[in-house]
Amino acid sequence: MDYPFQFPKTIRNPFGEALTFQKRVVEQGVEKLLVSNTVPPNAGPPFHVHFKQEESLTVIRGKMGYQVQGEAEQFVSVGETVRFPAGQMHRFWNPGPDELLCEGWVKPANTLDFFLAATYQSMQKAGKPEGDLFDSAYLTTRYASEYDLPSIPFFVKKVLMPLTVLMGKALNKYAHFQHAPEPMK
């Protein structure tokens, strides 16, 4: 994977979602990643958390459903914005019949562009949401201080994935991650 990216950079998963990293800008001394995304009907990322980043999405076209863990589902339409503070478990999706288009940002940018590009690439390689076994184990383990998916059981994250990473290193499965940025501590 070529990293750092030339902007704009669009990534796609095998389920029709596309995410474009527009550019990085510095705002009050903090690097912010500007993004846009398209989500087909009935699609969207599962519950996830960015431990160190705030996320904001504004609906440009369509309708967006979103949910904060432990709260009821909510919906927003064109022109409305949703913000998720750092550390807040959340998900969003397209509940409508037409494609959803959002624009937004994540700050600080940290490793999000690399992490998501590698995740989408892994999904493309495997053709399934879980991605390639070795890639998923590597990304989940290496960037555990920044991102989490509660759908992955604790034992899998803390025992099986680290063992898979060790096996992957022994089998030389990670050459394509040679330029992976250091995780944020």
Backbone torsions as a table, in degrees:
resi	resn	phi	psi	omega
1	MET	NA	129.0	177.9
2	ASP	-80.0	120.5	179.7
3	TYR	-147.5	139.5	2.5
4	PRO	-71.1	160.1	-174.3
5	PHE	-84.1	157.2	165.2
6	GLN	-88.8	130.9	-179.5
7	PHE	-96.4	148.4	-5.9
8	PRO	-72.7	152.3	-179.6
9	LYS	-130.9	120.6	179.2
10	THR	-105.1	132.6	174.8
11	ILE	-119.0	152.1	-179.2
12	ARG	-135.7	143.2	171.4
13	ASN	-101.6	169.7	-175.4
14	PRO	-73.6	4.6	-176.0
15	PHE	-111.2	14.2	173.1
16	GLY	95.5	-4.0	178.4
17	GLU	-82.3	138.9	176.5
18	ALA	-129.1	138.7	180.0
19	LEU	-130.0	126.7	178.6
20	THR	-112.0	122.2	172.2
21	PHE	-84.5	106.4	-175.0
22	GLN	-72.7	-52.7	178.2
23	LYS	-175.8	167.3	172.7
24	ARG	-105.3	135.7	177.1
25	VAL	-129.6	156.4	176.9
26	VAL	-103.7	125.8	-178.7
27	GLU	-128.1	115.0	-178.4
28	GLN	52.2	42.3	177.4
29	GLY	79.6	3.6	-178.8
30	VAL	-116.9	131.6	178.4
31	GLU	-76.6	130.0	-175.8
32	LYS	-121.5	134.9	179.2
33	LEU	-100.4	118.7	177.6
34	LEU	-89.3	133.4	-174.8
35	VAL	-135.1	160.6	165.6
36	SER	-139.4	149.7	179.5
37	ASN	-143.9	150.6	173.4
38	THR	-120.1	136.5	-176.8
39	VAL	-131.7	122.9	178.1
40	PRO	-71.1	165.3	178.4
41	PRO	-53.8	141.1	177.8
42	ASN	62.6	26.4	178.5
43	ALA	-127.2	165.9	178.4
44	GLY	152.1	162.3	-177.6
45	PRO	-70.1	152.3	177.0
46	PRO	-73.3	176.7	174.2
47	PHE	-51.6	133.1	179.1
48	HIS	-154.6	167.8	178.4
49	VAL	-139.6	143.0	170.2
50	HIS	-109.2	105.3	-175.2
51	PHE	-64.7	-29.1	-171.7
52	LYS	-116.8	7.1	-173.5
53	GLN	-135.0	142.5	170.9
54	GLU	-91.7	146.1	-179.8
55	GLU	-128.8	139.3	177.6
56	SER	-133.0	133.7	178.2
57	LEU	-131.2	131.8	176.0
58	THR	-115.6	129.8	-179.3
59	VAL	-75.9	124.3	178.5
60	ILE	-99.7	-37.7	179.7
61	ARG	-148.8	137.3	177.4
62	GLY	93.7	-155.7	-178.0
63	LYS	-136.1	144.2	180.0
64	MET	-123.7	131.0	169.3
65	GLY	-94.6	146.9	175.4
66	TYR	-148.7	159.1	-179.6
67	GLN	-152.1	135.1	171.2
68	VAL	-96.3	137.5	-176.8
69	GLN	-54.0	131.0	179.3
70	GLY	88.2	-2.5	-179.6
71	GLU	-118.9	167.2	179.7
72	ALA	-72.5	155.7	174.3
73	GLU	-64.8	145.5	177.4
74	GLN	-134.1	164.8	-176.4
75	PHE	-136.5	142.9	176.4
76	VAL	-132.5	155.7	-176.8
77	SER	-120.8	-174.2	-177.0
78	VAL	-49.9	130.9	177.8
79	GLY	89.3	-11.7	-179.1
80	GLU	-92.3	148.8	-175.7
81	THR	-121.4	142.8	174.6
82	VAL	-123.1	134.7	176.4
83	ARG	-119.1	137.9	175.8
84	PHE	-117.5	114.9	179.0
85	PRO	-66.7	158.6	175.3
86	ALA	-54.9	136.4	177.3
87	GLY	86.8	-0.9	-178.5
88	GLN	-95.5	118.6	178.0
89	MET	-68.8	128.9	-175.6
90	HIS	-154.2	169.3	172.3
91	ARG	-149.2	161.4	172.5
92	PHE	-146.1	158.5	-177.3
93	TRP	-159.3	171.7	177.6
94	ASN	-101.6	105.9	179.5
95	PRO	-88.1	-6.2	-173.3
96	GLY	-91.4	175.4	-179.3
97	PRO	-83.6	-13.7	-177.6
98	ASP	-112.7	164.7	179.3
99	GLU	-60.0	139.8	175.5
100	LEU	-95.8	132.6	174.9
101	LEU	-123.3	126.3	177.6
102	CYS	-126.5	154.1	169.0
103	GLU	-125.5	148.8	-179.6
104	GLY	-173.8	-158.8	-178.5
105	TRP	-156.1	161.7	174.0
106	VAL	-133.2	132.2	176.9
107	LYS	-144.5	142.8	-8.9
108	PRO	-66.6	156.7	-175.4
109	ALA	-63.2	-40.5	-179.6
110	ASN	45.9	-129.9	-174.1
111	THR	-104.9	12.3	-171.3
112	LEU	-57.4	-42.9	-178.4
113	ASP	-62.4	-43.7	177.7
114	PHE	-64.2	-49.8	-176.4
115	PHE	-57.2	-48.7	-178.8
116	LEU	-69.8	-38.9	177.8
117	ALA	-62.2	-43.2	179.1
118	ALA	-67.2	-37.4	178.1
119	THR	-65.3	-47.5	178.7
120	TYR	-62.5	-40.4	179.1
121	GLN	-62.7	-40.4	177.8
122	SER	-64.2	-40.8	177.6
123	MET	-63.6	-41.0	178.2
124	GLN	-62.4	-44.4	-178.3
125	LYS	-61.3	-43.5	-176.5
126	ALA	-87.7	-23.1	-177.6
127	GLY	71.0	25.0	179.7
128	LYS	-148.9	156.6	-175.6
129	PRO	-60.6	-28.1	-178.8
130	GLU	-74.8	-16.1	-178.9
131	GLY	74.9	-175.7	177.4
132	ASP	-68.8	135.9	-176.2
133	LEU	-53.2	-51.5	-176.4
134	PHE	-69.3	-43.1	178.7
135	ASP	-62.1	-45.9	-178.5
136	SER	-62.8	-41.6	178.1
137	ALA	-62.8	-43.6	179.7
138	TYR	-61.1	-51.6	-176.3
139	LEU	-65.5	-43.7	-179.2
140	THR	-64.6	-39.5	-179.0
141	THR	-74.7	-48.4	-176.6
142	ARG	-63.7	-38.9	-174.3
143	TYR	-106.9	26.9	-179.5
144	ALA	-62.8	-24.0	178.7
145	SER	-77.4	-11.5	-176.3
146	GLU	-113.0	-36.1	-172.2
147	TYR	-137.4	152.3	176.4
148	ASP	-151.9	150.5	173.5
149	LEU	-121.2	114.9	-178.3
150	PRO	-68.9	-13.9	-179.9
151	SER	-71.8	-15.8	177.6
152	ILE	-88.7	120.9	-178.5
153	PRO	-59.1	147.4	-178.0
154	PHE	-52.2	-48.5	-178.3
155	PHE	-59.6	-39.7	179.3
156	VAL	-64.6	-46.1	-178.5
157	LYS	-66.8	-40.2	-171.6
158	LYS	-93.2	-19.2	-177.8
159	VAL	-121.7	-58.6	-173.7
160	LEU	-67.9	-42.2	-179.1
161	MET	-66.1	-45.2	176.0
162	PRO	-60.3	-36.2	176.0
163	LEU	-66.2	-38.4	177.5
164	THR	-64.8	-37.9	177.6
165	VAL	-63.3	-43.8	177.5
166	LEU	-59.7	-43.9	178.0
167	MET	-63.9	-42.3	179.2
168	GLY	-62.2	-38.3	176.8
169	LYS	-64.7	-43.2	179.6
170	ALA	-63.2	-32.8	-179.4
171	LEU	-91.4	4.9	179.9
172	ASN	58.0	46.9	-178.6
173	LYS	-87.3	-4.0	-168.9
174	TYR	-116.6	20.7	178.8
175	ALA	-59.3	-33.9	-178.7
176	HIS	-72.1	-7.0	176.6
177	PHE	-104.1	16.5	-175.8
178	GLN	-61.1	-25.3	179.3
179	HIS	-105.5	19.4	179.7
180	ALA	-62.5	132.1	178.8
181	PRO	-68.3	154.7	176.7
182	GLU	-65.8	141.4	176.2
183	PRO	-68.5	153.7	176.6
184	MET	-79.1	135.7	179.1
185	LYS	-97.3	NA	NA
